[in-house]
């Protein structure tokens, strides 16, 4: 039976990431992995700090959870033997009762036997009446502004009406060689650039639920439908709004930004809004090499902003993408954006109190005293894990007064960065477990800024928020292996961090392995389970353990929470996370380094099947699995950049998904549901 409740809310071919094609590296992150990691700080890491074992006595263990009101706190054994399934056992955890999809290289979304699937919406599908249908040979900027954008990443589903929902989606980046026939990268046309501007951004789409199955159908022309793109207005709020470092020629007040760029994952708030995270903003800004003033040059370098012309050449058509002409424009990107999907006339807010970096995600959880904490990863090799805790409490209900109050929650609070400490001394980087059987320890949240008060020597509060990476450097935060999505469990309250990979871990001149990042050349990534003191998101200390060391189960460096590795699916490069109603963690992957396509995996976290990983689906050639979203009726994923394989073009596509032979690949949202079960039963 398939019953899942809603959640609340590349082999390395240097210089490219494991399993990821060179064209993806080019368009998605501006070839970040081909360059030196921006974090050149000399702050300590575990290999330096833990030359002597730290006593385990008194540590908050990740397996020991103290329950708080409104949460169910399961008891999970912390030692591997307690979680391991006896050899030869078959079966599955509740909610994961499907036959695992085997690793494959099929150009399709492959789902388990007994399940159906359907595309919900794809790049170019109209959102409004009068907008033309998609035609790759007749795209215009005007059409694209009314059509579903490119490269969908985060997805959320919100209540709307009877048998209808609001689908909220962001569009991370554009892949011009797959969008435009006969594309000349050296000389893009204005129309092509304006189409790309329109294909970035955000979409809100009303969808109707089928009364027969788990499929969803967009409602073209619904009053809530919305497209936000690089020409849409966004408001800067919080301590940085109006600061001289965010003022430009077009916006001398420093409060109104045109557009949002490179949105990756995000989250849904308890008060009904959507958080979306600006990530690899470095690649959009030209002529950083012209900056010679040392402080500004160092700030640009720390954010990976370098070079002269950009790949997309947007600076030819709009001065704001030229640092030589508008030096402050990059400071207006790299924020968490809050959107009210229920008010299509509202202006989205860039919440500066949450800090500026390459945000992968922004996932909230209510503290024990009713405030809100937002967890955030900075998706870069050797960068940091953050948390924001609001000053004010969340107002309950849906009254106008409650909505006004909650609209200010993310402008006032404390921003923290995480420091992890292991308890077993130095590790050798092989993935071999320490003598105590776990990579684990304790940690602290180091305060960086609260309102106009900076905790970082030599930096004002506004500078901490604008140049948050450098603030983390100064306080000695732990260098992590690309912290991406972060999800607190709505059932246990534990927090899960996907660390996608870091093949530079242990390389010459780079940080070596530590207990929180225990493998050198970590091309397959890992997942950390974190439990805050008293299970309170406002706590300033926590316990943690490595839950998964991903890869081929036959590789001795892998670890699946102590579960029998002969009974798990291979998994590589964990990226986006979600929960089902049973408390299982669902993991989508990006950059599979094992030679097969990316996919979506279910992971049991409780009981005798803790650590069992099962692959639920795989995605087409060149694609990444994003989203995901899991509820009672369906599993949903975003299929991002299908066909994004080096050398592929509109004329010579590497995939024909989802429309079939003779078509170009189109990023799309897919719903999957069991054939045997009617909706709502």
N, C-alpha and C positions, 0 to 999 in steps of 0.2 A: 504494500500500500504506500501511496505517495501522499504524505500529509506534512506540509511544511508551513509554519507560521511566518508572517512577515517579520523582517528585521525592523528594529526601531531605527526609526530614522528615515646565444648562437655559437656551434663550436667556435672558439676564439680564432678569428682570422684577422690578426692585428692589422690596422688599429681599431677595428670595429668590435662592438660588444658580442659576447657569445650568442650565436644563433640568430643574430640580427643582420639584415643585409646592409650594405654600405649606403644604399639610397635612403633607408630608414634613418640611419645615423645622421645623414646629411640634412634631411628635412625636419626631423623630429627634434633634435637637440643640437644641431649645428656642429656635428662631429665632436661632441664633448669628450668622448673616450679617446680620440686621436690626439688630444692635447693633454698637457700635464694637469693633474687635478688642481682645481683652484685653491684648495686648502693647503697652504704651505706653512701653517702654524707649527710651532714646536711644542704645543701642549702635550702633556703626557698621555700615554696609552697604557693598557694593562701590562704589556711586556716590560714597561719601566716600573710601574707602580707595585707589581705583585711579585717581587723577588722572594718574598717570604709569604707563606700561606697565611691567609687571614682566618681567624677563628670563625667557625660556623655558628658558634653560640650566639643567640640573640638575633640572628638574621631573620628577616621576613622571607620565608620560602614561598616561591610561586605556587606551590601546591597547597599551601595552607591559607584558606580564605576565611575572613571574618565577615559574616553576613551583615547587611544593613537593611533597614526597612525598605520593602518593595523589591528586594532581590532574592533570588534563590541561590544559595551558595552550595554547590555540589562538593562532595569530598572526593578528591582525586589523589591517589598515591603519588608521591614525588619521586620515588626511586624507580628506575627503569623496570625492575622485576615486578613491581606492583602493577604497572600498566601493560606489561607484555601479555600477549595472547599465547596460550600453549601452542607449541609447534604442531602444525597440521590442522588447527582449528579453522573451520570455515564459518561464514556468517557475516553479519554486518550490524552496525549500530543503527538504532531507530532513525529514520529519515534518510538513510543511505542504502536503501534496499533496491539497488539497480545493478545490472551487470556492467562491470567497468568497460569502458571503451578502450581498446588497446591502442598503444602509440601507433601513429600512422602518418602518411603524407598525402592524404586524399584531399582534393580540391573541393571541399564541401564542409558544411557543419555536420559532423558525425555525432549522432546521439545514440543512447542505449536502445537495444531491442525493446519494443513496447512503448516507445515515445514518439510523439509527433513534434514537428517544428514548423515555424513560419516566420518569414521576415515581417516585422512590424512596420518599419519605415527605413528608407535608404537615402543616401546622398542624392539630392536633386528632386525628391518628392515634394509636391506643393503643400504648403501649410495654409494658404489663403485662396479664396475664390479668385479666379481670373489669372492666376499664376500658371505659366505654361508647364507642361509635363517635361521631365528630364530628357534632354537630347545632348549628348556629349559634343555633337557637331554644331550646336546652335545655342550654347550657353551665353548668357549676358549677365552683367553685374546686377541689373535690375531684377532679372529672374531669380538669381541666386539669393538675393535679399529676401525673397518670399519662399524659398525652398529650404529643405533640410540641409544642414551644413555638412562639411567633410569630416572625416576621421573622428567619429563619435567615441568618447571615452567613458566618463561617468554617466550612470543612469540612475534615476530614482523614480518611483511611482507614488503619487500622492492621491488621496481621496478627492473626489470632485462631485459626482452626482451618482444617481442610481445607474449601475452598470457602466460608469465612466470613470476614468482616472486622468490625472495630469502626469504626463511623461516629461521629466526634466533631463536634458542631455547637454553636455558640452562638446565642443568641436575643437580638438587640441591643435591641429596644424593641417597644412595643405601639402599635398605631394604633386607638384605641378606637372611632372613628366607623365603622371597617370591621369591628369585632368584635361590636358589641352593637346589636341592633335598637332603634330609637327612643332612641338614646343622647342623654342630656342632659348636655352637657359641663360645665354649671354645677353640676349636682347628680348626680354619679355615685353609684350605690348601693354599699354595702359589698361585696356579692357581685361586682359588676363590678370593683371595685378589687382584690379578692382573686383574681379570675380573671387580671387583668393582672399581679399579683405572681407568680402561678404560670406565666404565659406568658413571663416574662423568664427569663434564666439559661442553662443548659447542658443538653445531652442527649448521652448515650452510648447508641448503638443497635447491636446485633448485626444484621448483614445477611448474607443468603445469596446467593452468586453463581450465576447461571443457568449451566447447562452448554451452552446453545445460543447465548447472545449476551452483551452487556455489561450486562444489567439486574441490579438488586439488589433483594432482597425483605427487608423487616424481619422479624426473628424475635421475635414478640411473646412476652414472658415470659422471654426469655433472662436468665440469672443476671447478665450484665454490664450489662444495660440500667439506665439511671439518669437521673433528672431532678433537677437542682439548680436552685433558684429563690430568690426573695427571703426565704424562710423557712429555707433551708438554712444550716448552719454552715460558715463559712470561717475559717481560722486566719491571723492576721497573724504573719509570721515576719521575721527579719532585724532590723536596727538599730532600726526604729521600733516594733517590738512592745513593748507595755507602756508606751510613752511617754505622758506626761500629755495630749498633744494627741490621742490616739486613745482615751482613756477616756470612757465614757458611763455613764449611770445603770444601764442594763441590763448593761454590761460594765465594771465598775470596774477590772478588770485590764488592759483594753485589748489583748486578745489574740484575742477571738472575735467575728467579724462575722457578722450575719445577711445573707446574700444577696450577689449580684454583679449589677451594673447596667451596661447599655449596652455589652455586650461586642461588639467589632467583629471585627477579624481576629485572627491569632494565629500559632502555629507548632507544629511537632512536634519534640521533642528527640531526640538520638541515643540517649538512654537509655530511650525508650519512653513519655514523658509528653507531655502536651498543655499548651501555653501559650495562654492566651486573655486578651485585652486590654480593660480597662475604659476607655471613651472618654468620651462626653458626659454625665458624671455631674452636671453643673451643674444640669440641668433638673428634678431630682427633689427639690430641697431648697427649702423655702419660707422666707419672712421674712428673707432676707438684708438687706433694707432696714432692719430693726430694729437692726442692728449698727452702733454708733457708735464703738467703740474703733478708732482709726485703723489699727493694725497688722493686726488681724483683718479689718477692712473691706477693706484693700488686698489681703490674701491671697484673700478671697472674690472680689473683682473680677477679680484676675489669672486666676482659673479660670472666669470667666464666670458666677459665682453671684450673682444679683441679684434684686431685686423682692420681691414679697409672696407671694401665693398662686401655686401651681404650676398648670400646665394640667391635670394629672391629679387634683389635689386629694388626694393620698395623705396629706398632713399632717393631714387631718380624721380619719383612721382609725389613724394610728400616729405618736406624738410624735417618733420618731426622724427623720422627714422635716421637722421644724420646727426650724430653726436657733435660733429664740428659746428653745426648750426643750432642745434637744440640740446645742449649738454645735460639738461635735467630730465629729458623725456624718459630715459630708462628707469629713473627713480619712481615713475608713476605706474610701473608694472612689477609683478612679483608678489602680489598681495592675495589674500583670501577675499573673495567677492561674495556678498550676501544678496540674494535675489528673492523677491516676493512673487512666487508664481501665480498667486491668486489675484494680483493687481497688475494688469498689463500696462497700466499708465505709470507705474512706479519706476524710480530711477535706482538701479542696482548700486550697492555701496561697496567700495573697496575699504576694508576694515584695517586701518593701519596699526591699530593696537596689537594685532596678531603677528606683526613682524614681516619683514620682506626677505624672501629667499626663494629657492626653487620649490615651491609648495607642490607636493604630490597629492596631499589629501588634507581634509579638515573635518574631523569627526567629533561631534559633541557627546558629552555625558553629564548628567546632573550630579552635582556633589551632594553629600549627605545633608548639607544645610540649605539646599535649594538653589545654589548658584550653578553656573555652567562652566565646564572645562572643555576645551577644544584641543585635540591631539593632532600634531602635524609632523610630517617627515619632510626633510630636505633631500630631494632626490639627486644626490651627487656622490661620487666616491669620496669617502672620508668626511662626509658632513654629518649633520646633527639631527637629534630628535627633540621636539619642542612640545610645550603645553602652555595654553593660556587659560587663566581662571578669572572669571568676571568678578567685579566688586559687588554687583547687584544680583539679587535673586530673580529667578524666572517667575513671571506672573502667570498664574494658571488661568485657563479659560480662553475664550475667543472674543471677549468684549473689545470694543474700540480702545478702551483704556489699557487693557492688557497688551494689545498689539502695539500701541505707542510705547509702552514701557519696554517691551522686549526688543523693539527696534533700536534700542540704545545699549543693549547688554554687551555687545562686542566692541564697544568704544572705550570701556573703562575696566581695567583689570591688570593682572600681573602676568608677564610673559616669562616662562622658565625654559631652560635648556637642560638636557639630561646628562648625568655623569654615571656610568656603570662601573661597578667594582666587582671583580671576581673573587672567589673564596678558595681557589685551589692553586694559586701560584701561576707561574708562566706556563703557557701551552706551546706545543711544538709545531702547530699549524697543520697537522695531519688529519685532524678531526677525531683522533683517538680520545675517548672520554677520560677525564681525570679519574683519580682513584676513588673519588666519592660517587662516581657514576653519572655526574651531570655537569654540563657547563652552566653555572648558575652563580648567583651572588646577590648583592644589594645595590642600591643606587640612590641618588639624590637629585631633586629638581633644584637647580641653581637659579635664583631669581636674576633676571636681566634688567627689567624695567617695570615700573608701575606708574601709569599716568605720566606725569612730568618728572618723576624721580628715577634717575638712573642708578643702578647698582654696579655699573661697570666703570672702573677708573678710566678717566681720560675721554669718556664719551658722554655727550648729553643724552637725555631721554630720546629726543628725536633722532639722533645719530644711531642709537641702539636699534630703533625700529626701522630706520632706512638701511642700515648696514649691519643687519642682525648676524650675519655670518662672522663678521669681524668681532662682534661682541662675544659670540660663542668661543671664538679663538682665545680671547683674552681671559675668559674664566675657566678654561681647561675642560670644555665639554668633550665627551668621548667621540672619537672619529668612527663612524659606522659604515657598513657596507651597503650604501644607497638605501636609506630608509624610505620606503614608498608608502603604501597605504597603511593606515592604522585603524583598527576597529575594536572598540570596547564591546565585550559580550553583553547583550541585554539580559542574559540569564545569570551569569556568574559575576559580572563586573570586571573580570580580567581584561587586560588590554593586549592586543596582538599586533605585532609589527612585522610587516613583510620587508625583508632586506633582499633586494633582487639579485645582486651579485657585486663582485668587486675583484676582477682578475689582477688588480694591482696590489692587493693585500700581500704584504711580505716582499714586494719587489724592492730592488735597490733604491734606497733613498725614501721609501714609503713606510708608513706605519706597519708594524708587524702584527701577527695574530695576537688576540687576547681572548678571554673567555666569552665575551659577547660577540666576537667576530673571530671564531676559532680556527678558520682554515686559511692557509695561504692560497693564492690563485683561486679565489672563491667564485668560480664561474657559474655555479648552480644556485647560490643564494641560500638563505635560511629564514626561519620564522622564530621570533622571540615572544614568550609569554610573560607578561608583567603584571604583578599584583601590588597595588598601592596599599600603604599602611592603613589598616582598618577598612580596607576596600573602599576608600574615600578618594574621589577624584581631586579633592582639594589638598590631599596629603603632599608633603614635600619629600617623603622617602618612599622607597618601593623595594620589593624583591623581584627577581626575574630568573628565568631559565630559558635555554635554547630548546624549543619544542621540536623543530625540524632542522636537520641539515640535509638540504635537498640534493637530488641527483639520482643516479642509477642505484637501486637497492642492492645490487651486487658490488657496488663500490664500498670498500670498508670505511670510507670517510663519511658515509651518510648515516643518518640517525632519524628514526621515526617515533620519537617519544617512548622508545623501548619496545614498540610493537614488533612482531615477527615480520622481518623484511621480505620474506617470501610471499607475503599476502598483501603487498601494497603496490600501487601504481607508481612507476617512475614519474618524478615531478622535478621541474627545473625552472628557476627564475620566477619566484612568487612575486606578484605585483599587486593586484586589487583584491580586497577581502570583503566578505559579507557573512552574515549569520542566518541560520534558519531557526525555526521555533523549537527545535530539539536541542539547540546549543551547539550544533555542528558548525565548523568554520568552512567556508567555501573560498577557494583560492583560484584566481585566474593568473595565467602566466604570460610573460613577455620575454621572448628571446631564448626559447628552449635550446639548451646547449647539448641535448642528447640526440639530435638528428631527426626528431619528429616534430610535428606541428604543435603549436601552443594549444592550451586547453583550459578547461574548468574542472576543478577537483574538489571533492568533499572530504573533509577531515574530521573524524570523531575526536572529541576532546574529553569525554567522560567515560567512566566505567571500563569494562574489560576490553573494549575496542579502541580505547584511547591510542591515537597514533596511526590508526588505519586510514590510509589515503586511497581514494577511489576516483578514477577519472570519469567525469560525467559526459564531457563532450570535447571535441577538437574543432579547430577552425581551419579555413582554407589556406591555400598557398600564400606565403608571405604575410599572413595576418597575425595579429595579436588579439588575445582575449581580454576584453575590458568589461567594465561594470563591476561585478555582476549584481543581480538583484534576485532574491529568492523569497517567495511567499507561498501561501497555501495552494495557489492555482498553478503556478508556473515557475520556471527558472528563466531568467532573461540575461542575455549578454550583449555587449557591443562587440561587433566584429570590426576591428580597426585595421586600416591599411591593407586590405586583401590585395594580393598581386604585387605588393611592394617588394619586388625582387630586383637586384641590380641588373640594369640593361632593359628592363621592361618599359614599354611605352603604350600609349593609346593604340598605336598601330600594331604593336607586338606585345599584347598583354600576357602576363604570367599566370593569370587566373581569369576565369569567366564567371565567378561567383558574384552576385546571386542570380543573375538573369540567364546564364547559360551560354552556349556556343554563339559566337558572333557578337558578344557584348563586351563592354569594359567592366572591370571589377568596381564595385561600389561599397564603401563602408556602410554598415547597416546594423539595426537592432533586431535581434532574433528572440522569439519566445519559444520555449520547449515545455511540453506537458505530457502526462501519461495518457495513452490512447484509451485505456480501460476506465477512465474516470471522467465523469461529466463535471463541469464547473460547479463548485459549491456543494458537492456531495461528498 
